[in-house]
Amino acid sequence: MKLERCPYDGTPITAEVMSGGSLLLSCTTCGAAWERHGAWIRRLQAPDREAVRGAREASGSEAVPSD
């Protein structure tokens, strides 16, 4: 799985190398974060719904994710 853009608001994802070879992937717009290690990925931080809503309104999208 390639995670290049935030699945919630479409913002490009930033990546930071962590100890043990993991990557910390994060969205600067909504604050969502994931840890990737090899083929394994897990969400660490849920998105800020208001930030997602604002980003989607600015881009013309309507749907807001639910958990």
N, C-alpha and C positions, 0 to 999 in steps of 0.2 A: 504494500500500500504506500503510495506517495502522498504525503500531506504537505502540499505546497501553499495552499490557501486555507484560511479558516473556514470550516464547514458551516459556521453560523453567520458570518458577515462578509466573507470573501476577501478579507485582508490577507496580504502575504504573511506567511508564518516566519517567525525568527527562530533560529536554532542555536543552542549553546551546548557545548560538550560538557558532560558531567563525569565525575569519577566512575570508574568501572566500565567506561565505554558507552554509557547511555547518552542520549540526546534529550535535552529539555526543549520542547517545541512550544511556542507561545504566540498568542495573538495580542498585539499592542492595542487593538481597538476594544475588544470585549473582555480581555483578561483570561480567556480560556487557556489551559495549559495541558500538555500531554508529555509523557515520558516514553521514549522509544528505545528499545534495546533489541537489536537484531530484528526479527520479524514481529516482535511483541510490542504492542502499544497500549497504553492505558491513559485515561483522562485523569489528571491531577486536580484541575480546577474547572468548575463549571463557568460558563460565560455569564457576564453581567447582562441581564435581559434588556435593560434600558439602553445600554450601549449598542446592543445588537439591533434593537428597534430603531434607534437613531441612524445607524449605519445603513439599514435596509431602506428607511424612508429617504435618505439622501441618495441612494442608488436606484430607487424606484421599485424595489422588491417589497412584498407584503408579509410573507409568513414569518413568524417568530417561533423558534424551536421550543419544544416542551420536554421536560425531563421525565 
